[in-house]
Amino acid sequence: MVNRHFADMKMSQTGKTTHVVLIGASIGQSWHLAEWAARVKATGFSAESVPAWQFDKSAVLEEVLMRPGRKFRPTRTYLRSLFQAPPQKPDVVILKECSSYFPGDPSKYQRSVEGWVSRLQAKQIKVILATVVPVTRSRAAQDAGKQEGLLKYNEWIREFARQHGLEVLDLEAALRADDSEKYLREEFAADDGSHLNSAAYQILDQTLRTLFFEREHFATQDSRAAAAVN
């Protein structure tokens, strides 16, 4: 069953697709989200991944919120961009972190996410929180506290989302071995044990499609976002 909320959104915006922006690092970039809608036949959607190469997504988020405006930079790249179509304002933003940032400061991480969610909801942009992709057992053995830290963060993400009526793109659940062995499945891992191979991205393609076409929780998020603005 198609997500009724997104069906309504598309009908109310004649000729306009629902644009999804993922803010993340290497895994997000390697996902090639610009081609995602065509790969999975997600009619009415477009997507892109915006790089942010550290846990703190604040600066990148502010630039996304400026759209269709651009942040001025005294560079040739900026000047060339003025002759291109302006960046598309997102209807949905996915906030995604990487295993590289773990272990870290849990309290700082949580405060950051809470602030980003508030900023997006104030602009009436829908928020999806992604869980962190776990690492393989062998990679976890090389980096003390990494796997444990990211799993605790993922637990917090799920609980925070539940309390605030947000949707979760559960990348951990999609790629882990099983509910008890929460390491990244070896058949989805690149040689370093933390990045992903092409088989993993096929799984993620379908996971994201399922989120939009078979889940109906965004209406709850709409009401909470409206209450925050009023």
C-alpha positions in Angstrom: 0.0 0.0 0.0 1.4 3.4 -1.0 2.1 5.8 1.8 -1.0 8.0 1.7 0.8 11.1 3.0 3.3 11.1 0.2 0.6 10.4 -2.4 -1.3 13.4 -1.1 1.9 15.5 -1.2 2.5 14.7 -4.8 -1.0 15.5 -5.9 -1.0 18.8 -4.1 2.3 19.8 -5.8 1.3 19.5 -9.4 4.3 18.7 -11.6 6.6 18.6 -8.6 8.3 15.5 -7.2 9.0 14.9 -3.5 12.7 15.7 -3.1 14.8 13.8 -0.6 18.2 15.0 0.7 20.5 12.7 2.6 23.1 14.5 4.7 26.0 12.1 5.3 29.5 11.0 4.5 31.2 8.3 2.5 28.4 5.7 2.5 25.9 8.3 1.5 28.1 9.5 -1.4 28.7 5.9 -2.6 24.9 5.2 -2.6 24.5 7.5 -5.7 21.0 8.6 -4.6 20.6 10.8 -7.6 19.8 7.6 -9.5 17.9 5.9 -6.7 14.3 6.8 -7.9 15.0 5.4 -11.4 16.7 2.3 -10.0 13.7 1.3 -7.8 11.0 2.9 -9.9 10.0 5.4 -7.2 7.7 7.5 -9.3 7.2 11.0 -7.9 10.5 11.1 -6.0 13.9 12.6 -6.6 16.9 12.3 -4.2 20.5 13.4 -3.6 23.2 13.0 -1.1 25.0 16.1 0.3 28.4 15.4 1.9 29.3 16.3 5.5 32.6 14.8 6.5 32.2 14.9 10.3 29.5 14.1 12.9 28.5 17.8 13.2 26.2 18.4 10.3 25.3 22.0 11.4 27.1 23.9 8.6 25.8 21.6 5.8 22.3 21.7 7.2 22.3 25.5 7.2 23.2 25.5 3.6 20.5 23.0 2.8 18.0 25.2 4.6 19.1 28.2 2.5 17.9 26.6 -0.7 17.2 27.6 -3.4 19.8 30.2 -2.3 23.5 29.4 -2.1 26.1 30.3 0.4 28.6 32.8 -1.1 32.1 31.5 -1.6 34.9 33.4 -3.4 35.7 30.4 -5.6 35.4 29.6 -9.3 33.1 26.7 -8.4 30.7 29.1 -6.8 30.8 31.4 -9.8 30.1 28.6 -12.2 27.2 27.5 -10.0 25.5 30.8 -10.7 25.0 29.7 -14.3 23.4 26.4 -13.2 19.9 25.6 -11.9 19.6 26.6 -8.2 19.8 23.7 -5.6 16.4 22.1 -5.0 14.7 22.7 -1.7 14.2 19.4 0.2 10.8 18.1 1.2 12.5 15.4 3.3 15.9 15.4 4.9 17.6 12.2 6.1 20.2 12.7 8.8 22.9 9.9 8.7 26.0 9.4 10.7 28.9 6.9 10.0 30.7 4.4 12.2 33.9 6.6 11.8 32.6 8.9 14.5 32.4 6.2 17.2 33.1 6.0 20.0 32.3 9.6 20.8 30.5 11.8 23.2 26.9 10.5 23.5 25.5 13.6 25.2 27.0 15.9 22.6 25.7 13.7 19.8 22.2 13.6 21.2 22.0 17.4 21.7 23.2 17.9 18.1 20.5 15.7 16.6 17.8 17.3 18.7 18.9 20.7 17.5 19.0 19.6 13.8 15.5 18.1 14.1 14.1 21.3 15.6 15.7 23.4 12.8 14.2 21.2 10.1 10.8 21.0 11.7 10.7 24.8 12.1 11.0 25.0 8.3 8.3 22.3 7.9 10.7 19.8 6.3 10.1 16.2 7.1 12.9 14.5 9.1 14.1 10.9 8.8 16.8 9.7 11.2 19.1 7.0 10.0 20.7 4.4 12.2 24.5 3.9 11.8 25.7 1.0 9.7 27.5 -1.4 12.0 31.0 -2.8 11.3 32.0 -6.4 10.9 33.1 -8.5 13.8 36.8 -8.4 12.6 36.7 -4.6 12.3 35.1 -4.2 15.7 38.0 -6.1 17.2 40.4 -3.6 15.8 38.6 -0.5 17.2 37.7 -0.8 20.9 34.3 0.7 21.7 33.3 1.5 18.1 30.6 -1.2 17.6 29.3 -0.7 21.2 29.1 3.0 20.8 27.3 3.1 17.5 24.8 0.5 18.7 23.9 2.6 21.8 23.5 5.6 19.5 21.2 3.6 17.3 19.1 2.6 20.3 18.8 6.2 21.3 17.9 7.2 17.7 15.0 4.7 17.7 13.7 5.8 21.1 14.1 9.6 20.2 12.2 9.0 17.0 9.5 7.0 18.7 9.0 9.8 21.3 8.8 12.5 18.6 6.8 10.8 16.0 9.7 10.6 13.5 10.5 7.9 11.0 13.7 5.8 11.1 15.7 4.6 8.1 17.1 1.6 10.0 20.3 0.8 8.1 21.6 -1.3 10.9 18.6 -3.6 10.9 18.8 -3.9 7.1 22.5 -5.0 7.1 23.3 -6.7 10.4 23.8 -10.4 10.7 20.7 -10.9 13.0 19.0 -9.4 16.1 21.6 -10.9 18.4 24.7 -10.7 16.2 24.5 -7.0 15.2 27.7 -6.8 13.3 27.7 -5.9 9.6 27.2 -9.1 7.5 30.4 -10.0 5.8 28.7 -10.4 2.4 27.8 -6.7 2.5 31.2 -5.4 3.6 34.0 -3.8 1.7 37.5 -4.9 2.5 37.9 -2.5 5.4 34.9 -4.0 7.3 33.0 -0.7 7.6 32.2 0.5 4.1 29.7 -1.3 1.9 29.8 -3.2 -1.4 27.3 -3.1 -4.3 25.2 -5.9 -2.7 24.6 -3.8 0.4 23.5 -0.8 -1.7 20.9 -2.9 -3.4 19.5 -3.7 0.0 19.5 -0.1 1.0 17.8 0.9 -2.2 14.8 -1.3 -1.3 14.9 -0.3 2.3 14.4 3.3 1.4 11.7 2.5 -1.1 9.8 0.5 1.5 10.0 3.4 3.9 8.2 5.7 1.5 5.8 3.3 -0.1 4.8 1.0 2.6 4.9 3.0 5.8 2.4 5.6 7.0 4.0 7.4 9.9 4.7 10.7 8.3 1.2 12.1 9.1 2.2 11.9 12.7 5.3 13.9 12.0 3.3 16.5 10.1 1.1 17.2 13.1 4.1 17.5 15.5 6.0 19.8 13.1 3.0 22.0 12.8 2.6 22.2 16.5 6.2 23.2 16.9 5.8 26.0 14.5 2.6 27.4 15.9 
